[in-house]
Amino acid sequence: MSHMYNKFSTYTKWGSATCPTNNFHRFPSVCCVCCHEHRGTNFSCCCSFFFFLDLLHCCSFAVIALMGFALRTKSFGFGEDIVANHWWDKIDESNEWERGIYYALCAAYASVSFVALVQLVRIQMRVPEYGWTTQKVFHLMNFVVNGLRAVIFGLYNSVFTIKPKVLEQVLMEVPGLLFFSTYTLLVLFWAEIYHQARSEPANKLRPVYFIVNGFIFFIQAMIWVYMSVSRAAAGVEAAKLFLAVISFIAALGFLLYGGRLFILLRNFPIESRGRHKKLYEVGSVTSICCACFLIRCVMLALSAFDASVDLDVLDHPILNLVYYLLVEIVPSALVLFILRKLPPRRVSDQYHPIR
């Protein structure tokens, strides 16, 4: 079990169709799950999965409600909300608070980027002979995304005041697009495991991943071109709504293949080594990524039509702090922690273990 699903296994070459799940045929009971031979055993599995979905929805709604309460205290000025609105505006208008918040974001992103780099180096030292595996690419992209955010927030004053406005949009949105590509790589990995476990062809999944991401970057580039030519507010709204849509798609991808893989792992024999650990990993990562992309979707959609909750502007430091903590920093840190285990060392071809 742990040999097959070893978090972007070292046996998965980046850019090839090879997948660690080629060994799934050793566990015929897994393939039977996807047929109709285990209908009787799927009841407890489905109950557990629905409980997992309810927990995910509760967590997502709780976080969104918390952000909604914060935005309400900023937007209204009746009774006790006057005090809340006062402290919020006082911090937003303070240069010291503004500088401290953006530098704190810079430090947080730099820390996550450093952790991803250290883990990448550890993996390379552990299995240098495998080249660029999916696991290595995932950590490299995390390093790049968080490193870019750290630089942007470290130079926040220059970034938020750069002219023309479209350049600011490009600088703030490129890391978000790369974040989408980084974490949909997890969806790709899970989809390969799921389809190969069912003896279904999975060689078209990687081309689909590249085509979808290429199409998204192309559409976003067209929006940037439109913004540079028209200089209308409609371009900014279109960009935010487009990012909201792809965030919702990413959440659906995690829910679809994370849920399917969760059910698949539930049907492994009880004596399977590492089954509970893999269930924990898949369930936790699915919950975290679904929640972060749903929050991103809601906030981007709101900011497209309400200037009071506009993101990526200089005079909304508290909103930016809460937003980026919830949708990028905390999820990235948690996922890197959950997937921290190093791949197994390769057994030398010259020596064979005694059987």
Secondary structure, DSSP 8 states (H G I E B T S, - for coil): -TTT-SSS-TT-BTTSS--GGGGGGG-HHHHHHHTTS-GGGHHHHHHHHHHHHHHHHHHHHHHHHHHHHHHHHHH--STTHHHHHHHHHHHHT-HHHHHHHHHHHHHHHHHHHHHHHHHHHHHHHH-GGG-SBHHHHHHHHHHHHHHHHHHHHHTHHHHHT-SSHHHHHHHHHHHHHHHHHHHHHHHHHHHHHHHHHTT---TTHHHHHHHHHHHHHHHHHHHHHHHHHH--HHHHHHHHHHHHHHHHHHHHHIIIIIHHHHHHHHTS-TT-TTHHHHHHHHHHHHHHHHHHHHHHHHHHHHHHH-GGG-SS-TT-HHHHHHHHIIIIIHHHHHHHHHT---------TT-----
